[in-house]
Amino acid sequence: MKKIDSKIENYFSIGEMAKLHNVSIETLRHYDRYDLLKPDYINENTGYRYYSMKSFIKMDIIKKCKAIGLALDEIKETMKNYDSLESILDTLEKQKEIVNKKVDELKKIKKSISNMQNDINESLEVGINKLFIKQNEKRSMIKYDYSGRYTKEFELKLRKTLLEVEKIQNNYNHKIVFSASYEDLIDEGKLTYIKTMISLDYIPNLDKEIVTLPNGEYLTMYFEDNFYNTKKYYNEMIKYIKENNIKVEGDFHEIYIMTRANPDGEIMALAQIEILLKK
């Protein structure tokens, strides 16, 4: 017993080690299992773990590595060569590249959030279900060759498209855009979807057709409803166009800004319908 007491005299228990470094006991055990930071002494009789002051330095290194975003595998590799300034410099350079990519990604996410905020604020300012003229800049979108909305086949194709977009962007920042025939609505009162597009914050290099919506003034209406109820909003726009003898060109665009579910589970969407006015 005296031999054991003498052995641990200058050591710290796992609980003391955890408190001194603001980590949990389970974290230290995990580092032990991972061969990242092993105890300097284990009592054979009790199984208690003990750490020396040398382990303090190792823990400082681990925390510094975690602070710059290194994974445990990377930390283990770094600690093998921590006495080499060249290897440390190489690790830091690699991690800086990773951080720069993360910063770029966060900038894109921040831009997407700002765009959504702007759309929601504008919809509240001009009013839901209110027609107004909106000046739009030129917009580029990825075109997909399928239509026939509200069918199982269409939904399966749309899901596949959204998964593709998610992989491209590494996040879920996009708008779904449907093109609806102006002629069918004005002549027959029939809502015919003729094109599906995806609007992204930036257009990557893809083997896909890119559709460009021109800049100009668009007759626009925001609506908030279930997406099965869109026909009535098109009817309002057609009525307004006819009554005011408005000249338009191209087809309608139905742009989805966000979709959500209310407490009863009913799906609601904030979207806009627009069509370009002739100059």
N, C-alpha and C positions, 0 to 999 in steps of 0.2 A: 504493500500500500504506500509506503514511503517513497518507493521508487516511482510509482505513478504520480504522486504529488510533485515530486521533483521534476518529472518530465513535463508536466503541464504548467509549471510555475510561470514560465515566460510565454505561455500560449494563451490564446483567447478562445472561448467556447463559441460554438456556432451561433448561439443567441447574441453574444457580445459582438461577434463579427457582423452579424446582420444589422444590429443597431448602429454600430459605428459607421456603416457604409450605406445606411438607409435603403436596405434591400430586405426581402423576406427570407426566412429560413428556407422555405421551399425553393427559392431562387438559388441559394447556395447549394442545396442538394442537387438541383438540376444541373448546375455548373459542374458539380462533381461527377454526375452520371455522364455528362457530355465530355468529360476529360478536358474541361476548360480551366477550371480552378479546383484542384483537389486539396483536401485538408492536408496540413503538414504532419498531423499525427492523429491516429484513431486509437482510442483505448480498447484493447482487445477484450476486456471484461465487460464494459458497458456499451461499446459501439459508439461512444460520444466522439464527435469530430472536434478538432482543435486546429487553430490557424496561428501562424507566426506573423510577425510584422512584415516579413518578406511578402506574404500574401496581400498585405495592404497595397503594395505597389502594383501587384498583378490586378487587384480589383480596380485601382485607379485607371490602369490601362484599359481594362474591359469597359469601364464606364465612359471613358473618352471615345473609345471605338463605337459604342452604342450611340453616343451623342451625335456622331457624324453619320449614323444610319447603317453601320456595318451589321450584317447578319452574324450569328454565332459561328458558322463555318468560316466566315471571313476573319472574324476576330481570332479564332484558333490559329489560322494560317499566319495572321499578322504577328501574333505573339511568338511564333516560332522564330521569326526573324526580326524581333523588335530591337535587337542590338545593332541592326544595319540601318543606317540613315537612308541609304538608297532604297531599300525595300519599303520603309515607312513613307518615303516621298512618292513611290509608285502607288502605294495603297491610297494615299491621300488624293493623288491625281485621278485615279479611277473613281473614287467616291465623289469627287467634285463633279465629274461627268454625270454620274447618277443623279446628284442633287440638281444639276442644271436641267436635266430632263424632267425631274419632278416639278421644278419651278415653272418650266414651260407649260406642263400639264395643268398646274394650278392656275396659271394665267388664263388658259383656255376655259377652265371651269368658271373662273371669276367673270370672264367675258360672257359666257353663256348665262350665268345667274343675272348679270346686269341686263342682258337682252330680254330675259324673261320678266324681270322687274319692270323694264320700260314698257313691254307689251301689256302687262297687267295694269300698270298705272295709266297708260293711254286708254285702255278699254274702260276704266272707271271714270276717266276725265270726260271722254266723248259720250259715254253711256252705252250700256249693253242694248243691242237691238236697235241702235240708232245709225242711220245712214250718214256718212260724211265723206269728204274728199281727202285722200291721204297722198302725200308726195312720197314716192318710194325711189330709192336708188336702184341701180341695176343689181339683180340678184342671180346667182348661178346655182343650179340644183342638179342632182343626179337623177336621171330618168330611168325608170324601170318599165319594161314592156308587159305590163299586165293591168287589167282593169276589172270590170264586173264586180264591183264592191258588194259587200254583205253576203258573200258566198263563202263556203268552207274552203274552197280552193284558193280564193283570194286571200283569206286570212292566213293560210299556210304559207303562201308566197310572201306576204307582208312580214310574217314572223321571221322567215329566212332572211329577208332584206335587213330587218332591224338587227339581227344577230351579226350580219356582215358589217353593218355600220358600227356596231358596238366594238368589234375587233379593230376596225380602222381607227376609231377615235380613242380607244382605251377608256371610254366613258360613255355616257348615254345622252350626249348633247346633240339633239337634232330636232327637226320639225318634219312631220309628215304632211305632204301637200298632195291634194287630189285636184286634177283638172276636170272640169265639167263642161259639157258642150253648151255653148251659148245658143246656137241655132236650135237645138232640140228644145231648150227651155222657152225661147221666144216664139217658136213656131207651133210646138205641140204641147208645151207645158210639161215636158218629160225630162226628168233628171237622169242624165247619162254620164257616167264617169268614164273618161277616155284615157286618162294617163295618171300614173302614180309617180311622185317625185319625193326626194329627200333633200331637205335644206340643212346644210351643215354650216358651222361657223367658218370653216375653211374647206375647200374642195381638194382632196388628195388626188394623186395621179392614179386613175383607175381606168380599166378597159370598159368604160361605160359612157353612154351618150350624156353630154352635159346640156341642159336646157337653160337658156338665159332669159330671164324676165326683164324687159326693158325698164329703164327709169321713166318716170312720168307720174301723172295724177291718176289715182285709182279710186273708183267708187267702192267704198268699203263698209262693211258691217261686222261688228263683233257680236258673237252670240255665245250664250252659256247654256248648254242643253245636252241631252243624250244625243250621240252622233247618229241615231236612227231617225231623228226629228229634223234633219237639216232642210228638207224640201220646203218647208214653210218660209224659211229665211230667203231661199232663192226666189220664191214667189213674191215676197215683199220687194226684193231688188228688181225683179222683172216689172212689177207693177209701177215702181218708181221710175224706171227707165222709160216705159211707155208713156206714162202720164206727163213726163217732163221732156219728152222727145230728145233723150240723151243719146249721143253717138258714142259707141264703144267699139273696141276691136279686140280680137282674140277670144279666148274662153275664160270662164270663171276659174279662180283658184280658191280652194278651200284649205286653209292653213291651220293646223292644230298646234296650239301653243302649250297647253298642258291638259292632262286628263287626271281625274281624281274620282274617288268614291265617297258619297255622303254616308252618314251613320247608318242608313237603311240598306247600304250596299248598292245603291243605284249609281251607275256610272255617269259622271258629268264631265263635259269638256268645255274648255275655253278655246274658241277658235274664231277665225275671221274668214269672211268671203269677200273677194275683191274681183274687180274687172277693170282693165285699162280703158281710160277715156281717150277718145280720138282728139288729136291736137288740132 
